[in-house]
């Protein structure tokens, strides 16, 4: 089955040689330790002071992106609360290998933003259809006509009118702020896209400060914490504008009729961060757990770039630190190490240890830095999962796992997700309650479990 997916080659190869694998593992292990991150932050602050610059945060707004609409609702509050200079760039969807499924991402951003908005005190009406391209152009024209601090103030009302399909309000805002020509809009978007690319990113709803990226309302708490440490919080002690959301499934346990499906790969930093917690959520809340492994993106032909890889690893390390996970000693399991473990998975399931095998592999690859390319490392994984290594060796390389993983991938895509970890919460009849992508969505799953059990906690 893996043969149907084309190896991307170069840095995106699904089968690096031993030297490349070792070098990349060493680099990633050292780049994002707490010590390394703090060192880079201190250097950024020294450089800022030397240039006598204010604390500049650059924000990249994509008008047709649901996550950007949520972020827009916090821009003025950020500028008012923190001693910062907020610069707003307009950007468009990145047309590059960094964005594998742009249409699916657009749909997910609408669905996902609607799911999370209320818990942040924000608004995002249910939105099944894409925005009208003509109205997007008009909104872009309005924000292009507004520059500097005025743009920061204008983003929310323009975005709100666009997403609520309030054409008359867009017309009023065009009269108030002006509306730039299509040529001017194109130039502004090109400038924003170029600036984002120069800073090495590709998404909308991104905040950039002092060498680090922060995505939308989900990662704003990292930025707020950093600004607070620098003494820039004008309302110190008050709740954050976008605090971290924590899973809370209440006190009532399910009778097992609810089903939580977890889609996970063996080379996903985010899966390594959240897999054990997702499993524990299922066990603690009483829902039935289904683990559905899939191939890593690179191994199924999805393009990857160093820019995207570095950001994901940095962000996952940052999230792991908050969760108290000793994460980051890394041995890249892409290619043969992952295939070897996947080949053992069907047998491990028959032994009642499929979940334990995946958990053990992720821990050894992302926390302990154990190479599983050879038997010595894989044996540690197997035995830590409670399985017998001599018996496991008899199943190593067995076929059959490929079709299982491909079936899981197709179901995941059908649910509107294409990356891992993804979650599906199903009712007793197998109907979907919610489908979500991301380690930062476990709290939404917990919330929906609580709702289904009618626990108001």
N, C-alpha and C positions, 0 to 999 in steps of 0.2 A: 504493500500500500504506500509506503514512503516514497517509492520510485515515481509516483505520479506527481510529486512536488519537485520543482526544479531547485537545485542548490544555487543560492544567490552568489556564491563565490566571494573572494576577498574577505573583508572584515565581517561580512554577513554569512560566511560559509557555515553550513551545519556540521561540518566535519573538519575542524582545524587540526593541523599536525600537532604533535606533542609540545614542540617549542612554543608555537603560537598560543596554544591553550594555557601553558604554564605562565607565559609572560602576561597574557590578558588577565589571568586569575590573580597574579601578584599585584598588578596595577590596580585592579578594582578593589582588592582587599585593603589597599593602603590609602586610596583616594578619599574615602568617605568615613574614616574613623572620626570620632569626636575631636580628637587632637588635631587631625588634618583640617577639619571643617573650621574649628575655632582659629586655627592659624591663618587660614585664608580670610576669614572675617576680620581678624585683626589687621591684616595687611590691607584690606579694602578700606578700613576705617582710617588707617594711617595715610593712605593715598588721598582720601577725601579731605582730610585735615590739611595735608600739604598743599592741595590745590585750592583750599579755602572755599570749598563748594558746600551747598546745603545738602541735606539728606534727600536725594532725588530717587523717587520710585517711579519707574516707567510701567505703564499699564497698556496692554494691547487688547483693544476691543474689536470683536467681530460681531457685527450687528445681527447676523442670522444664526448665531450660536446661542443655544439656551443657557449655557453656563455664563456667557458674557452678560446676558440680561440679568442674571442673579447678581453678578459682581457689580454691575452698573448701579444697583440699588444701595451699595455701600460706599461708593467713591466719595461723595460729599462728606459723609460721616467720617471716613478715614482722614480726609484732608483737614477737617475741623478738629479732630481729636489729637492727631499726632503732628509733631513739629517736623513736617516733611514738605517737600515740593512734589506734587503729583503731576506727572506728565502723561497725557492720554494719546496713544497712537491708534489710528484706525488700520485694521488689517482685514484680509480676506482669507478664505479657506486655503491652506497650504496645498499646493499641487506638487507633491513630492513623495518620495518613498517613505517619508515619516508618517504620512496619513494613509493607512492601508485601505480603509473602507469609508471614504468621505460621506457617501449618502447614508450609510448605516450610522455613522457618527452623528450626522445631523439629526436623524430620527431619534437616536438614543439621547441626545442632548435635550430634546424637547420632553421626552418621556421622563428622563432622570431628573431634570430640573423641576418638573411638576411634583415628583416624589419627595424631593428634599427641601423645597422652598419653605413650607410652613414651619419646619423645625428650626429654621434660621430666622424666623420672623419676616420672611420675604414673600413676594407674590410671583406666582407663575401659573397661569390658567392652563388647564388641560389643552394641549395643542397637538392634534393628530396630523394636520397638514402642514406642509412647508409654507413659509411666508411668501407673499406675492413679490416676485422679483422687482416689479415696478416700484413698490413701496420701499423695498430695501434700498433701491437706488436713490429714492427721494430722501430717506433717512441718512444715507451716506452723504448726500449733497448738503443736507443741513449741518451735519457735524463737520464736514470739510470746511464750511463757511465760518465755523467758530474755531478759534485757536486759543492756545494757552489755558489759563485757569477757567476761562468761560466754557471751554469744551468739557472740562471735568463736570461742571454744573449742568451742562446741557445733555450729557449722555443719558442720564436716567429718564428725563421726560421724553426724549426722542425715542429711546428704546421702548419705553412703556407704550407710547402711542403706536409704534410699529407692531409690537407683539400683541396688542389688543385690537389690532386692525382698525384703529381709530383714524380714518383718513382725514376727517375734518380737523382733528387735533394736529396731525402732521402738517396740514396746510397752514394752520395757525402758527405752528412752530417755525415753518419756513418763512412766514411773514415776519416773525419776531427776530429770527437769527440770520435769515438769508438762506439761499440755496445755491451751492456752487455748480459750475458746469460739469458735464460728464468728463471732460478733459482734466479739470482740476481734481475731480474725485479719483480718477485713475492714477493721477500723479501722487495724490495723498496716500492711497492704498499701496502703491508701489514703494513709497518712502517708508511707510509703516512695516510692510513686509520685509524690506531690505534691512531695516533696523533690527527687527526680530531675528532675521537670519544671521546678522552680524553678531548678535548676542547668543546665537546658537540655540534657537528654539523654533517651534513650528505651529503652536496651538493658539487659539483665542483664549480670552479670559485669563491671561497670564500677567503676573506682577514680577518685575525684575528689580532687585535691590542688592547692591554690593556683591555682585558675582553669583547670586543665587536666584533661582526661579521658584515662584509660588503659584500654584494653579487654583484660580477661582476662589470661591468661598470655602472650599474643602481644605485648602492649605493656608488660608489667610491667618489661621491661629499661629502657625510657625512664624510668619512675618510679624504679627502683632507681638509675639513674645520677644523676638529679636529687637524690635523697636523699643519695647519696654525696657530691655536690658541696657539700651543705649540712653535711657532717660528721656525718651521722646514722647512718652504717653502723657498727654495733658489731663487725663482722667484716671490716673493710676489707682488701682484697686477696684475700679468698676469692671463689670463683666466685659469680656472681649466682644467685639462687634460680630465675630463669627467663631464662637468657641468650638472646640473639638466635640463631635457627637460620639457618645458612648453607647454600646448596645445595652438595652434594658428590656428583657422579655417578661418582666413581672414575676409574680409568685405562683401563677397557675401553670400546671404542667399539661402538655398535650397527651392524649391517649394513644398517640402514634399515628393518628389519621392524617395529620399534616406531614408533608414530605419536603425535606430540604435537599436539593441537588446542588452539589459543589463541583464546578468544572475547574480542573486544575492541571497544570503541566509541571514537569520536573525541572524546567529551566526558567521558571518565572520568579523573579525577586519578590513580587507582590504576593504570589502564592506562598512563598516561604515565610512571609511575614504573618499571614492571616490564617493559614490552613488549620493549624492546631486550635486556634480560637474558634473557628467556624465549626469544627468537629465538636468542640466542647459546648458550644451554644446548642447544637442539636441534642447532645446528650443531656444537658442540664434542663432544657425546656421540654424534653420528651418527644420531640418530633422525630420522624423516621429519616435517617440519613442515607443518601445515595451519593457516593463519590464517583464522579465520571471523568477520568483522566483523558486528556487530549494531547496531541503533539505540540511541542513548542512552536510558536509562530514561524521562526526561521526554518524549522524542519518541515513545515508545510508550505514553504514557498512564499511566505509573506516577507516583503523587503524589510531590511533593517539598516539603520545607519549608526555610526558612532555617536552622533549627536543625541539620537533618541535613546540609545543604550546607556549613555552616561547619565542622562537626565533620570531615566527610570531607576537606575541603580542608586543614584544620589537620593532620590525621593523615597525609595523603599528603605534605605538606611536611616533616613530622617524619621520616617514613620515607626520603624522598628525601635529606634532609640526611645521614643515616647512610650511605647508599649513595654519597655524594659527587656527587649530581646537582645541578646548578645550576638548581634547579626553582623555579617560583613567579612568574616574569614572565608574566602570564596575559592572554590575549585570548580571551574566551569564544566557543567555536565552535558553541554550540548553534544548532539550526535551520538556516538557509540555508547558513552556512559548511560545516557537516557534510554537508548534502545535496549541495552542489557537489562536495566531495571524494569522497563515496560514488559519485557518478555517474561519476567517472573510474576507480573501482577495477576494474571488469571489464576495461576496456581496459588498465590498468596490469598486470593479471595476464597478459594476452596478451603483454605486453612483458617478462615476467619480473621486474616491479618492483612487484607488489602489496604485498608486505611493506615494501619501501622507501618506498612512498607513505604507508602508515599511520604508519610510524616518523617520517617527515619531518613529517607533519601534526601529530602529537602533540608533537614537539619544538618546532615553530614556535608552537603554541598555548599550551603549558605552560612552556616554558623561555625562548623568545625573545620571547614576547608579540606575535607578528605577527598582525594581523587578516587573516582569509582571506575576509571578506565580499565584498571586491572582487578583481578580477583581479590587482592588483599583489601582494597577499599570497599568493594561491593560486599565482601563477607561481613565487614563491620556493619554495613547498612542492614543486611539481612538478619544478622544475629540481634542487633538492637531492636529490630521489629518483632522479636520473639519467634523467629523462624530457624529451622535447621539448615545450616549451610551445605553439608554434604548432600542433602536431599534437593536443596535449591539448585545446586550445580547441575543436577540431572534435567532441570527444566530451563536452564539458561539458553537463550536463543531459540526457544520453541516458537513456532508461528502461531498465528491466531489473534495475537494482541492488536495487530494492525487494524483489522476490521472493527474491533471493539472501539478503538480510539477514533476511527473515522466516523462510526455511528454517533459517538458522543459529540464530535465536532459538528456534524450536520444538525443534530438536535439543538446545540448551542446557537448555531446560526439562525435556525428557525425561530428561536426565541428572541432574536434581535441582538445577540452578542457575538463577538468574534475573538475576544481576548479573554485572558484568565487573570485572576480568578473571577468566575461568574457564578451567580447564584440564581436558582429558581425555587420559589416556594409554591408548592402545589397543595390543593385540597384533597380530600379523601377520594374524589372521583378522578383525580389526575389533572384537573383543570388548573391553569396557572393563576396564581394570586398576584405575584410580582416577579419580574425578571430583571436582574441588575448585574452590571459589570463593575468590578473593582473591590479591592480589599477595604476601601473606605465606605462600603455599602452594607457592611455587616449590621450596623446599627439600624438600618432601614428594615432588613430582614427580621431583626429582633422586634422592631416596632410592629411589623405586620403579624408576626406570631402572636404578640400580645393582643392585637386587635381581634384576631381570629378566636382567641381564647377569652375575649371580652374581659380582659383584666385592665382596669383604668389606670394602673400605677404609672 
